[in-house]
Amino acid sequence: MLFIATCLSAHGRPSQGERWNVPVPAKAITLVRRSEDLAERNNLNEALVSARQAVALAPTFLKAHLQYIRIWANFLGQFDRVKAEYDSLILREPDNPVYLLASAFAGLRGDYPRNDLEKVVQIAPNWAWSYYAKGALARETDYELALVEYVKCIEKDETADRAYYKVISIQERQDRIDDAIKTAERMAAQPDLNLQGLVELWRLHFIKAQGDTELVAKVTAELRQLALTSKDIHLLAALYRTFANVIKDGDEARSVEGRIHAIDPSWYAERGTTALAMPYNESGIPHVMTLANWQLAIFNRANSIREDLDPKERIARLEYLLSLKPNPDLRWYLTSQLYREARKLADRAKIVKYGESLYAMDRSDKSLGANMALFLADRKTDLQRALRLTRSAEKGTVRFHPTPKPSNISAEDFERIFPKKWRLANYRMQRARALESLGWILCQMHNCTRGEIKLREAVSLDRTEQGLTLLAKVLFKLGRFDEAAMISVEAKNEFYNLIKSRFENVPSQDFRLATIDRRKVSLSDLKGKVVMLSFWATWCGPCAAESPVINNMYERYKQQGLEVLGISVDGKETQGQVGEFVKEHNINYPVLLDDGVGTLYGVTVYPTVIFVDRHGKVRYTARGYGVDTPRELELVASELLKDRNR
């Protein structure tokens, strides 16, 4: 932890103003590049060494700090470790703007903490990156002022990559495509930013060419020629992503991929990229996974397995991915997918095999044991095993145990995706599932009297269709037929009543976003229609499972006034995969690129579907994806579509 502080002390403590604008030694830039290349090839210890050396050589070089943080947080999944290091540095040197801004950019102190940005501006007003901080503060209310400040940042430091991206984003937002192209040209003119600038230029020229077939062909031909003549892996990789995700020309993308493999057979598209995925276990607890390089490639392959394949074929493909040496988090994820496929097949042996493997990897997943026990009990196969499983689940849920925060995510993000009130509700749900399974198994083992007690306790905690159905079955076995019939009717109505109880009626927030083909769409343009806002990401497995459900609903209900807006929340590192995801999953409704709308609507779980009625009111929010989600979405859509007068 003392390493970086020692580096800065050795160079002296910079004063206010221009002294922060220290020229970066060429060797420090080379060390950062080397660190990036090593991280791409998964040589993470060596990558860390190079990043440390860059910081030691140029303590005010922001990019070196960010690379150091990125390896710890995004490649190694040690968010808490590097956060503690930089928190200590800030505590020791509270007037050091480099520490403050590096922490802010990396999300170590929350999402762009306003107080930190204001302090950067105060203590180093003429530092190039202070102008960036001013732009970030202004962007909340005044895009024009933000643009001015970002441009000042570039004028002070022409290698300020983030400032170029912000300027281009605002210019695009204002439909000033020619200005955005000029900004990208200026970016590409910087030797250290040449490739990043070229990628932006290609994208912007293609956007400008839309609607002009001849111009599109010319842009494509120029990029094709560049791919044929270059032997630079990084340039070719950028061309591959441009063909795949911007131009959406699969044949050209595969051609470039073949050229890359001729130079480097070990290359794959995810090399050098990272993602944070948050699938949920059977108990509804988020499992936060840090994915980088080959691990991300395996994850993407798993999520690209089509949902319409036979479960046996999906199992075979998932088993193959398990053989590719995934890390522990990814092994858990693949096993969870295998378990769900086994449930579809009702294959007892595979359910037990994958379920027990899952439980060995995640002892907090009490509902897993309860669900396995119910399956075995329903078929009266191995009731003793079912009883052991459900006893373990029941014992493990006697009292509430707080879910510990994972080390690879901030406390603020964890609270957003799994707030305390949800944790308490989740505990009641887990307890109810454990009691449901115990009650039913006791009845299957000829002790229905005790089984009824457990089931009534479960229903009092969490009144569900499943709990009521099992209680009705137990009452029927006890010979209380009238009571069983009454509870059975309640069970059938419970799901409908539950969904209806979650309806709300609050004003929606208007927004305007660009689609993946750069058209602009506003929510207010769709007034008079029922709108589903579907928030998803390419790295989200449940999102992939939900996409055919939403596709189907859109096709069936669009003539009745249903509109769907898919909103990808992918960050910069995975946004390039959105076009391919849309193509692979045959998404037939508009897909938009998020720019703060998820935050505006308080979205913290993926997928999330928000329903807006014909009058612009938010009426329902569906979070996550489970076995009942298709019924849930169908019920809400049909209710809102038939009500034209509210």
C-alpha positions as CSV (number, residue, x, y, z in Angstrom):
1,M,0.0,0.0,0.0
2,L,3.0,2.3,0.6
3,F,4.4,1.9,-2.9
4,I,2.5,4.6,-4.7
5,A,2.9,7.1,-1.8
6,T,6.6,6.5,-1.8
7,C,6.8,7.2,-5.5
8,L,5.1,10.6,-5.1
9,S,7.1,11.6,-2.1
10,A,10.3,10.9,-4.0
11,H,9.2,13.3,-6.7
12,G,8.1,16.0,-4.3
13,R,4.6,17.2,-3.7
14,P,3.3,19.2,-6.7
15,S,1.8,22.6,-6.0
16,Q,-1.4,24.2,-7.2
17,G,-1.9,25.0,-10.8
18,E,0.3,24.4,-13.8
19,R,2.8,22.3,-12.0
20,W,0.4,19.3,-12.3
21,N,0.7,19.6,-16.1
22,V,4.0,17.7,-16.0
23,P,5.1,16.3,-19.4
24,V,4.9,12.5,-19.3
25,P,8.2,10.7,-20.0
26,A,8.1,8.5,-23.1
27,K,9.3,5.5,-21.1
28,A,6.2,5.8,-18.8
29,I,3.9,5.7,-21.8
30,T,5.8,2.7,-23.1
31,L,5.4,1.0,-19.7
32,V,1.6,1.5,-19.7
33,R,1.4,0.1,-23.2
34,R,3.4,-2.9,-22.1
35,S,1.2,-3.4,-19.1
36,E,-1.9,-3.3,-21.4
37,D,-0.4,-5.9,-23.7
38,L,0.6,-8.2,-20.8
39,A,-2.9,-7.9,-19.3
40,E,-4.4,-8.9,-22.7
41,R,-2.3,-12.0,-22.6
42,N,-3.3,-12.7,-19.0
43,N,0.3,-12.1,-17.7
44,L,-1.3,-10.1,-14.9
45,N,1.6,-10.1,-12.4
46,E,4.0,-8.7,-15.0
47,A,1.3,-6.3,-16.1
48,L,1.1,-5.0,-12.5
49,V,4.8,-4.6,-12.3
50,S,4.9,-2.5,-15.5
51,A,2.0,-0.3,-14.3
52,R,3.8,0.2,-10.9
53,Q,7.0,1.2,-12.8
54,A,5.0,3.7,-14.9
55,V,3.5,5.3,-11.7
56,A,7.0,5.4,-10.2
57,L,8.4,7.1,-13.2
58,A,5.5,9.6,-13.7
59,P,3.5,9.9,-10.5
60,T,1.1,12.5,-12.1
61,F,0.4,10.3,-15.1
62,L,-3.3,9.6,-14.6
63,K,-3.4,6.8,-17.2
64,A,-0.7,4.9,-15.3
65,H,-2.8,5.0,-12.1
66,L,-5.9,3.9,-14.0
67,Q,-4.1,1.0,-15.6
68,Y,-2.8,-0.1,-12.2
69,I,-6.3,0.1,-10.7
70,R,-7.8,-1.6,-13.7
71,I,-5.6,-4.7,-13.3
72,W,-6.5,-5.1,-9.7
73,A,-10.2,-4.4,-10.0
74,N,-11.2,-5.5,-13.5
75,F,-8.7,-8.4,-14.2
76,L,-8.0,-9.7,-10.7
77,G,-11.4,-8.9,-9.1
78,Q,-9.7,-7.3,-6.1
79,F,-11.8,-4.1,-6.0
80,D,-11.6,-3.9,-2.2
81,R,-7.9,-4.2,-2.1
82,V,-7.1,-1.4,-4.5
83,K,-9.9,0.8,-3.1
84,A,-8.3,0.5,0.4
85,E,-4.9,1.4,-1.1
86,Y,-6.2,4.6,-2.8
87,D,-8.4,5.5,0.2
88,S,-5.2,5.4,2.3
89,L,-3.3,7.5,-0.2
90,I,-6.1,10.1,-0.2
91,L,-6.2,10.2,3.6
92,R,-2.5,10.7,3.6
93,E,-2.5,13.4,0.9
94,P,-6.0,14.8,0.7
95,D,-4.9,17.6,-1.7
96,N,-3.5,15.3,-4.3
97,P,-5.9,15.6,-7.3
98,V,-4.3,12.6,-9.1
99,Y,-5.5,10.2,-6.4
100,L,-8.9,11.8,-6.2
101,L,-9.5,11.7,-10.0
102,A,-8.1,8.2,-10.5
103,S,-10.4,6.9,-7.8
104,A,-13.3,8.8,-9.2
105,F,-12.7,7.5,-12.8
106,A,-12.3,3.9,-11.5
107,G,-15.4,4.0,-9.4
108,L,-13.5,3.5,-6.2
109,R,-15.4,6.2,-4.4
110,G,-18.8,5.8,-6.0
111,D,-20.1,6.9,-9.4
112,Y,-18.3,10.2,-10.1
113,P,-18.5,11.6,-6.6
114,R,-19.4,15.2,-6.9
115,N,-17.4,16.3,-3.8
116,D,-14.2,14.7,-5.2
117,L,-14.6,16.4,-8.5
118,E,-15.2,19.8,-6.9
119,K,-12.1,19.3,-4.8
120,V,-10.0,18.5,-7.8
121,V,-11.1,21.8,-9.4
122,Q,-10.4,23.7,-6.2
123,I,-6.9,22.4,-5.5
124,A,-5.6,22.2,-9.1
125,P,-7.6,24.7,-11.1
126,N,-5.3,24.8,-14.1
127,W,-4.5,21.1,-14.3
128,A,-5.7,19.7,-17.6
129,W,-7.9,17.1,-15.9
130,S,-9.5,19.7,-13.7
131,Y,-11.2,21.0,-16.8
132,Y,-12.5,17.5,-17.4
133,A,-13.8,17.5,-13.8
134,K,-15.5,20.8,-14.5
135,G,-17.1,19.2,-17.6
136,A,-18.3,16.2,-15.7
137,L,-19.9,18.5,-13.1
138,A,-21.5,20.8,-15.8
139,R,-22.8,17.8,-17.8
140,E,-25.5,17.2,-15.2
141,T,-27.3,20.4,-16.3
142,D,-25.6,22.1,-19.2
143,Y,-24.1,20.1,-22.1
144,E,-22.8,23.2,-23.9
145,L,-20.8,24.3,-20.8
146,A,-19.6,20.7,-20.4
147,L,-18.4,20.7,-24.0
148,V,-16.4,23.9,-23.5
149,E,-14.6,22.4,-20.4
150,Y,-13.8,19.1,-22.1
151,V,-12.3,21.0,-25.0
152,K,-10.1,23.0,-22.6
153,C,-8.9,19.7,-21.1
154,I,-7.8,18.6,-24.6
155,E,-6.1,21.9,-25.3
156,K,-4.1,21.4,-22.1
157,D,-3.4,17.7,-22.7
158,E,-3.9,16.4,-26.2
159,T,-3.6,12.8,-25.0
160,A,-6.6,13.1,-22.7
161,D,-8.5,10.2,-24.3
162,R,-11.6,10.5,-22.0
163,A,-12.1,14.1,-23.0
164,Y,-12.2,13.3,-26.7
165,Y,-14.8,10.6,-26.1
166,K,-17.0,13.1,-24.1
167,V,-16.7,15.8,-26.8
168,I,-17.6,13.3,-29.5
169,S,-20.5,12.0,-27.5
170,I,-22.0,15.5,-26.9
171,Q,-21.5,16.5,-30.6
172,E,-23.3,13.3,-31.7
173,R,-26.0,14.0,-29.2
174,Q,-26.4,17.4,-30.8
175,D,-26.4,15.9,-34.3
176,R,-23.2,17.7,-35.2
177,I,-21.6,14.7,-36.9
178,D,-19.1,16.8,-38.9
179,D,-17.8,18.4,-35.7
180,A,-17.5,14.9,-34.1
181,I,-15.5,13.7,-37.1
182,K,-13.1,16.7,-36.7
183,T,-12.7,15.8,-33.1
184,A,-11.9,12.2,-33.9
185,E,-9.4,13.3,-36.6
186,R,-7.7,15.4,-33.9
187,M,-7.7,12.4,-31.6
188,A,-6.2,10.1,-34.3
189,A,-3.4,12.7,-35.0
190,Q,-2.0,12.0,-31.5
191,P,0.5,9.1,-31.7
192,D,-0.6,7.7,-28.4
193,L,-4.3,7.8,-29.3
194,N,-4.0,7.0,-33.0
195,L,-5.9,3.7,-33.0
196,Q,-8.6,5.0,-30.6
197,G,-9.1,8.0,-32.9
198,L,-9.3,5.8,-36.0
199,V,-11.9,3.6,-34.5
200,E,-14.1,6.7,-33.8
201,L,-13.5,8.0,-37.3
202,W,-14.6,4.8,-38.9
203,R,-17.7,4.7,-36.8
204,L,-18.6,8.3,-37.5
205,H,-18.0,8.1,-41.2
206,F,-20.2,5.1,-41.4
207,I,-22.9,6.9,-39.5
208,K,-22.7,9.9,-41.8
209,A,-22.9,7.5,-44.8
210,Q,-26.2,6.0,-43.7
211,G,-28.8,6.4,-46.4
212,D,-26.2,6.7,-49.2
213,T,-25.5,3.3,-50.6
214,E,-22.5,4.4,-52.6
215,L,-20.9,6.2,-49.7
216,V,-21.4,3.1,-47.4
217,A,-19.8,1.0,-50.0
218,K,-16.8,3.4,-50.3
219,V,-16.3,3.4,-46.5
220,T,-16.5,-0.4,-46.4
221,A,-14.0,-0.8,-49.3
222,E,-11.5,1.5,-47.6
223,L,-11.6,-0.5,-44.4
224,R,-11.4,-3.7,-46.3
225,Q,-8.3,-2.5,-48.1
226,L,-6.8,-1.5,-44.8
227,A,-7.4,-4.9,-43.4
228,L,-5.7,-6.6,-46.4
229,T,-2.6,-4.5,-46.1
230,S,-2.1,-4.3,-42.3
231,K,-0.2,-6.7,-40.1
232,D,-0.9,-4.8,-36.9
233,I,-2.9,-7.1,-34.6
234,H,-4.4,-4.2,-32.7
235,L,-5.5,-2.4,-35.8
236,L,-6.9,-5.6,-37.3
237,A,-8.8,-6.3,-34.0
238,A,-10.3,-2.8,-34.2
239,L,-11.3,-3.4,-37.8
240,Y,-12.9,-6.8,-36.8
241,R,-15.0,-5.1,-34.2
242,T,-16.0,-2.3,-36.6
243,F,-17.1,-4.8,-39.3
244,A,-18.9,-6.9,-36.7
245,N,-20.6,-4.3,-34.5
246,V,-20.8,-1.0,-36.5
247,I,-21.1,-2.1,-40.2
248,K,-22.6,-5.4,-39.2
249,D,-21.0,-7.3,-42.0
250,G,-20.3,-10.8,-40.7
251,D,-18.5,-11.9,-43.8
252,E,-16.0,-9.1,-43.7
253,A,-15.6,-9.6,-39.9
254,R,-14.8,-13.3,-40.4
255,S,-12.4,-12.4,-43.2
256,V,-10.5,-10.0,-40.9
257,E,-10.6,-12.7,-38.1
258,G,-9.0,-15.1,-40.5
259,R,-6.2,-12.6,-41.2
260,I,-5.6,-12.1,-37.5
261,H,-5.4,-15.8,-36.9
262,A,-2.8,-16.1,-39.7
263,I,-0.6,-13.7,-37.7
264,D,-1.6,-14.8,-34.2
265,P,-3.5,-18.2,-33.9
266,S,-4.1,-17.6,-30.2
267,W,-6.2,-14.4,-30.8
268,Y,-9.9,-14.2,-29.7
269,A,-12.3,-11.2,-29.8
270,E,-12.5,-10.8,-26.0
271,R,-8.8,-10.6,-25.5
272,G,-8.0,-7.5,-23.4
273,T,-11.6,-6.9,-22.4
274,T,-13.3,-7.2,-19.1
275,A,-16.8,-7.3,-17.7
276,L,-18.7,-7.6,-14.4
277,A,-21.6,-10.0,-14.5
278,M,-24.2,-10.5,-11.8
279,P,-26.2,-13.7,-12.3
280,Y,-28.4,-14.8,-9.4
281,N,-28.4,-18.2,-7.6
282,E,-31.5,-20.2,-6.8
283,S,-32.1,-18.2,-3.7
284,G,-32.1,-14.9,-5.6
285,I,-28.7,-13.7,-4.2
286,P,-26.5,-12.0,-6.8
287,H,-23.2,-13.8,-7.6
288,V,-20.8,-11.0,-8.7
289,M,-18.3,-12.3,-11.3
290,T,-15.2,-10.5,-12.6
291,L,-14.5,-11.7,-16.1
292,A,-11.5,-10.9,-18.3
293,N,-9.9,-12.3,-21.4
294,W,-10.5,-16.0,-21.9
295,Q,-12.9,-16.2,-19.0
296,L,-15.1,-13.6,-20.7
297,A,-14.8,-15.5,-24.0
298,I,-16.1,-18.7,-22.3
299,F,-18.9,-16.7,-20.6
300,N,-20.0,-15.2,-24.0
301,R,-20.0,-18.6,-25.6
302,A,-22.3,-19.9,-22.9
303,N,-24.7,-17.0,-23.4
304,S,-24.7,-17.5,-27.1
305,I,-26.0,-21.0,-26.9
306,R,-29.5,-20.7,-28.3
307,E,-32.5,-21.0,-26.0
308,D,-34.5,-22.9,-28.6
309,L,-32.0,-25.8,-28.7
310,D,-32.9,-29.1,-27.2
311,P,-31.9,-29.2,-23.5
312,K,-29.7,-32.2,-24.2
313,E,-27.7,-30.3,-26.8
314,R,-27.4,-27.3,-24.5
315,I,-26.1,-29.5,-21.8
316,A,-23.5,-31.0,-24.2
317,R,-22.3,-27.5,-25.1
318,L,-22.2,-26.3,-21.6
319,E,-20.3,-29.5,-20.5
320,Y,-17.7,-28.7,-23.2
321,L,-17.2,-25.2,-21.9
322,L,-16.7,-26.6,-18.4
323,S,-13.7,-28.5,-19.8
324,L,-12.0,-25.3,-20.9
325,K,-10.7,-24.5,-17.4
326,P,-13.0,-21.8,-16.3
327,N,-12.2,-20.0,-13.0
328,P,-14.3,-20.8,-9.9
329,D,-16.9,-18.1,-10.5
330,L,-17.4,-19.1,-14.1
331,R,-17.5,-22.8,-13.1
332,W,-20.3,-22.0,-10.7
333,Y,-22.1,-20.1,-13.5
334,L,-21.8,-22.9,-16.0
335,T,-22.9,-25.5,-13.4
336,S,-25.9,-23.3,-12.6
337,Q,-26.9,-23.3,-16.3
338,L,-26.5,-27.1,-16.4
339,Y,-28.7,-27.5,-13.3
340,R,-31.5,-25.5,-14.9
341,E,-31.3,-27.5,-18.1
342,A,-31.4,-30.7,-16.1
343,R,-34.6,-29.4,-14.4
344,K,-36.1,-28.8,-17.8
345,L,-35.4,-32.5,-18.7
346,A,-36.6,-33.7,-15.2
347,D,-33.4,-35.8,-15.3
348,R,-33.0,-36.9,-11.7
349,A,-29.4,-38.0,-11.9
350,K,-28.2,-34.8,-13.6
351,I,-30.3,-32.6,-11.2
352,V,-28.6,-34.3,-8.2
353,K,-25.2,-34.2,-9.9
354,Y,-25.2,-30.5,-10.8
355,G,-27.2,-29.4,-7.8
356,E,-24.8,-31.0,-5.3
357,S,-21.9,-29.4,-7.2
358,L,-23.5,-26.0,-7.0
359,Y,-24.2,-26.3,-3.3
360,A,-20.6,-27.3,-2.7
361,M,-19.6,-24.1,-4.4
362,D,-22.2,-21.8,-2.8
363,R,-23.3,-22.8,0.7
364,S,-25.5,-19.7,1.0
365,D,-27.9,-21.0,-1.6
366,K,-30.5,-22.6,0.7
367,S,-33.3,-22.5,-1.8
368,L,-31.2,-24.8,-4.1
369,G,-31.5,-27.7,-1.6
370,A,-35.2,-27.0,-1.0
371,N,-35.9,-27.0,-4.8
372,M,-33.9,-30.2,-5.3
373,A,-35.8,-31.8,-2.4
374,L,-39.2,-30.9,-3.9
375,F,-38.2,-32.4,-7.2
376,L,-37.2,-35.7,-5.6
377,A,-40.3,-35.7,-3.3
378,D,-42.7,-35.1,-6.2
379,R,-41.4,-38.2,-7.9
380,K,-41.1,-40.2,-4.6
381,T,-37.5,-41.0,-5.6
382,D,-35.0,-41.1,-2.8
383,L,-37.1,-39.5,-0.1
384,Q,-34.4,-39.8,2.5
385,R,-32.0,-37.7,0.3
386,A,-34.8,-35.2,-0.2
387,L,-35.4,-35.0,3.6
388,R,-31.7,-34.5,4.2
389,L,-31.6,-31.7,1.7
390,T,-34.7,-29.9,3.0
391,R,-33.6,-30.3,6.7
392,S,-30.3,-28.6,5.8
393,A,-32.2,-25.8,4.1
394,E,-34.6,-25.5,7.0
395,K,-31.8,-25.4,9.6
396,G,-29.8,-22.9,7.5
397,T,-32.7,-20.4,7.5
398,V,-33.7,-20.5,11.1
399,R,-32.3,-17.0,11.5
400,F,-31.3,-14.1,9.2
401,H,-27.7,-14.1,8.1
402,P,-26.6,-10.9,6.3
403,T,-25.2,-11.5,2.8
404,P,-21.6,-10.4,2.8
405,K,-20.4,-7.9,0.2
406,P,-18.3,-9.5,-2.5
407,S,-14.7,-8.2,-2.6
408,N,-15.0,-7.3,-6.3
409,I,-17.7,-4.7,-6.1
410,S,-18.1,-1.4,-4.2
411,A,-20.4,-1.1,-1.2
412,E,-22.5,1.4,-3.0
413,D,-23.0,-0.9,-6.0
414,F,-23.8,-3.8,-3.8
415,E,-26.4,-1.8,-1.9
416,R,-27.9,-0.7,-5.2
417,I,-28.2,-4.3,-6.6
418,F,-29.2,-6.0,-3.3
419,P,-30.4,-3.3,-0.9
420,K,-31.1,-4.2,2.8
421,K,-34.8,-4.3,2.4
422,W,-34.4,-6.8,-0.4
423,R,-32.1,-8.9,1.7
424,L,-34.7,-9.2,4.4
425,A,-37.4,-10.1,1.9
426,N,-35.0,-12.6,0.3
427,Y,-34.5,-14.2,3.7
428,R,-38.2,-14.6,4.2
429,M,-38.5,-16.1,0.7
430,Q,-35.7,-18.6,1.4
431,R,-37.2,-19.6,4.8
432,A,-40.6,-20.1,3.2
433,R,-39.1,-22.3,0.4
434,A,-37.4,-24.4,3.0
435,L,-40.6,-24.9,5.0
436,E,-42.6,-25.6,1.9
437,S,-40.3,-28.4,0.8
438,L,-40.1,-29.8,4.4
439,G,-43.9,-29.8,4.8
440,W,-44.4,-31.5,1.5
441,I,-41.7,-34.1,2.1
442,L,-43.1,-34.9,5.5
443,C,-46.5,-35.5,3.9
444,Q,-45.0,-37.7,1.2
445,M,-43.4,-39.7,4.1
446,H,-46.9,-40.2,5.7
447,N,-46.8,-37.4,8.2
448,C,-49.2,-34.9,6.7
449,T,-50.3,-33.4,10.0
450,R,-46.8,-32.1,10.7
451,G,-46.5,-31.3,7.0
452,E,-49.6,-29.0,7.2
453,I,-48.0,-27.1,10.1
454,K,-44.8,-26.4,8.1
455,L,-46.7,-25.4,5.0
456,R,-49.0,-23.0,6.9
457,E,-45.9,-21.4,8.4
458,A,-44.4,-21.1,4.9
459,V,-47.6,-19.4,3.5
460,S,-47.6,-17.0,6.5
461,L,-44.1,-15.9,5.6
462,D,-44.5,-15.7,1.8
463,R,-47.9,-16.4,0.3
464,T,-47.2,-18.0,-3.1
465,E,-49.0,-20.0,-5.7
466,Q,-46.6,-23.0,-5.0
467,G,-47.0,-22.9,-1.3
468,L,-50.8,-22.7,-1.5
469,T,-50.9,-25.5,-4.1
470,L,-48.8,-27.8,-1.8
471,L,-51.0,-26.9,1.2
472,A,-54.1,-27.8,-0.8
473,K,-52.6,-31.2,-1.7
474,V,-51.8,-31.9,1.9
475,L,-55.3,-31.0,3.0
476,F,-56.7,-33.3,0.3
477,K,-54.6,-36.2,1.7
478,L,-55.9,-35.4,5.2
479,G,-59.4,-35.8,3.8
480,R,-60.4,-32.1,4.3
481,F,-61.7,-31.9,0.8
482,D,-63.7,-28.7,1.0
483,E,-60.9,-26.8,2.6
484,A,-58.5,-28.2,0.0
485,A,-60.7,-27.0,-2.8
486,M,-61.0,-23.5,-1.4
487,I,-57.2,-23.3,-1.0
488,S,-56.7,-24.6,-4.5
489,V,-58.8,-21.8,-5.9
490,E,-56.8,-19.3,-3.9
491,A,-53.6,-20.8,-5.3
492,K,-54.9,-20.2,-8.9
493,N,-55.7,-16.6,-8.2
494,E,-52.6,-15.9,-6.1
495,F,-50.2,-15.2,-9.0
496,Y,-52.7,-12.8,-10.6
497,N,-53.3,-11.0,-7.3
498,L,-49.6,-10.8,-6.5
499,I,-48.8,-9.2,-9.9
500,K,-51.8,-6.8,-9.6
501,S,-50.6,-5.7,-6.1
502,R,-47.3,-4.6,-7.5
503,F,-48.9,-2.2,-10.0
504,E,-48.0,1.5,-9.6
505,N,-49.0,4.8,-11.2
506,V,-46.2,7.3,-11.3
507,P,-45.1,9.7,-14.0
508,S,-42.4,8.4,-16.3
509,Q,-39.2,10.3,-17.0
510,D,-38.7,11.3,-20.7
511,F,-35.4,10.5,-22.4
512,R,-33.8,10.5,-25.8
513,L,-31.3,7.8,-26.8
514,A,-29.6,6.7,-29.9
515,T,-30.3,3.2,-31.4
516,I,-27.5,0.9,-32.5
517,D,-28.1,2.2,-36.0
518,R,-27.8,5.8,-34.7
519,R,-31.5,6.8,-35.0
520,K,-32.8,8.9,-32.1
521,V,-35.8,7.7,-30.1
522,S,-37.6,9.5,-27.3
523,L,-40.0,7.9,-24.9
524,S,-42.5,10.8,-25.4
525,D,-42.7,10.0,-29.1
526,L,-44.5,6.8,-28.1
527,K,-47.3,8.3,-26.0
528,G,-50.5,6.4,-26.7
529,K,-48.7,3.1,-26.7
530,V,-47.9,0.6,-24.0
531,V,-44.1,0.7,-23.8
532,M,-41.8,-2.0,-22.4
533,L,-38.4,-0.6,-21.4
534,S,-36.2,-3.7,-21.4
535,F,-32.8,-3.0,-19.7
536,W,-30.2,-5.7,-20.5
537,A,-26.5,-6.3,-21.2
538,T,-24.6,-8.7,-23.4
539,W,-22.9,-10.2,-20.4
540,C,-26.2,-11.0,-18.7
541,G,-27.2,-14.7,-19.1
542,P,-30.8,-14.2,-17.8
543,C,-31.1,-11.3,-20.3
544,A,-30.4,-13.8,-23.1
545,A,-33.0,-16.1,-21.8
546,E,-35.6,-13.4,-21.6
547,S,-35.0,-12.0,-25.1
548,P,-37.1,-14.6,-27.0
549,V,-40.0,-14.1,-24.6
550,I,-40.0,-10.3,-25.3
551,N,-39.5,-10.9,-29.0
552,N,-42.6,-13.2,-29.0
553,M,-44.7,-10.7,-27.1
554,Y,-43.7,-7.9,-29.4
555,E,-44.8,-9.8,-32.5
556,R,-48.1,-10.8,-30.9
557,Y,-49.1,-7.5,-29.4
558,K,-47.5,-4.7,-31.5
559,Q,-50.7,-4.4,-33.6
560,Q,-52.6,-3.8,-30.3
561,G,-50.3,-0.9,-29.4
562,L,-47.3,-2.6,-27.6
563,E,-43.9,-1.0,-28.2
564,V,-40.6,-2.4,-26.9
565,L,-37.4,-0.4,-26.4
566,G,-34.4,-2.6,-25.6
567,I,-31.9,-0.5,-23.6
568,S,-28.4,-2.0,-23.5
569,V,-26.5,-0.9,-20.4
570,D,-23.2,-2.3,-21.7
571,G,-20.2,-0.1,-20.8
572,K,-17.5,0.9,-23.2
573,E,-15.6,-2.4,-23.0
574,T,-18.6,-4.6,-24.1
575,Q,-20.7,-2.1,-26.0
576,G,-19.1,-3.2,-29.2
577,Q,-20.8,-6.6,-28.8
578,V,-24.3,-5.3,-28.7
579,G,-24.9,-5.5,-32.5
580,E,-23.8,-9.1,-32.6
581,F,-26.0,-10.0,-29.5
582,V,-29.0,-8.4,-31.3
583,K,-28.3,-10.5,-34.4
584,E,-27.7,-13.8,-32.5
585,H,-30.9,-13.4,-30.5
586,N,-33.0,-12.2,-33.4
587,I,-34.1,-9.1,-31.5
588,N,-36.9,-7.6,-33.6
589,Y,-37.5,-4.3,-31.7
590,P,-35.4,-1.1,-31.4
591,V,-32.3,-1.4,-29.3
592,L,-30.9,1.8,-27.7
593,L,-27.5,2.5,-26.0
594,D,-28.0,3.7,-22.5
595,D,-26.7,7.1,-21.4
596,G,-28.0,7.4,-17.9
597,V,-31.6,6.2,-18.3
598,G,-31.0,3.1,-16.2
599,T,-29.8,5.4,-13.4
600,L,-32.8,7.7,-14.0
601,Y,-35.2,4.8,-13.5
602,G,-33.3,3.2,-10.6
603,V,-32.4,0.1,-12.5
604,T,-29.9,-2.1,-10.5
605,V,-30.8,-5.6,-11.6
606,Y,-30.6,-7.1,-15.1
607,P,-32.7,-7.8,-16.8
608,T,-35.3,-5.3,-15.7
609,V,-38.5,-4.5,-17.6
610,I,-40.4,-1.3,-16.9
611,F,-43.9,-0.9,-18.3
612,V,-45.1,2.6,-19.2
613,D,-48.8,2.9,-20.0
614,R,-50.6,4.8,-22.9
615,H,-50.6,8.0,-20.8
616,G,-46.9,8.0,-19.9
617,K,-47.2,6.5,-16.4
618,V,-44.9,3.9,-15.0
619,R,-47.2,1.0,-14.0
620,Y,-45.0,-2.0,-13.3
621,T,-41.4,-3.1,-12.9
622,A,-40.2,-6.7,-13.4
623,R,-36.7,-7.4,-12.0
624,G,-34.6,-10.4,-12.9
625,Y,-35.7,-13.5,-14.9
626,G,-37.1,-16.7,-13.4
627,V,-39.5,-19.5,-14.2
628,D,-42.5,-17.3,-13.8
629,T,-41.2,-14.2,-15.6
630,P,-42.9,-15.1,-19.0
631,R,-46.3,-15.3,-17.2
632,E,-45.6,-12.1,-15.3
633,L,-44.7,-10.1,-18.4
634,E,-47.7,-11.5,-20.3
635,L,-50.1,-10.7,-17.6
636,V,-48.9,-7.1,-17.2
637,A,-48.9,-6.4,-20.9
638,S,-52.4,-7.8,-21.5
639,E,-53.8,-5.8,-18.5
640,L,-52.3,-2.5,-19.8
641,L,-53.3,-3.1,-23.4
642,K,-56.9,-3.8,-22.7
643,D,-57.2,-0.7,-20.5
644,R,-57.5,2.3,-23.0
645,N,-59.3,4.7,-20.7
646,R,-57.2,5.0,-17.6
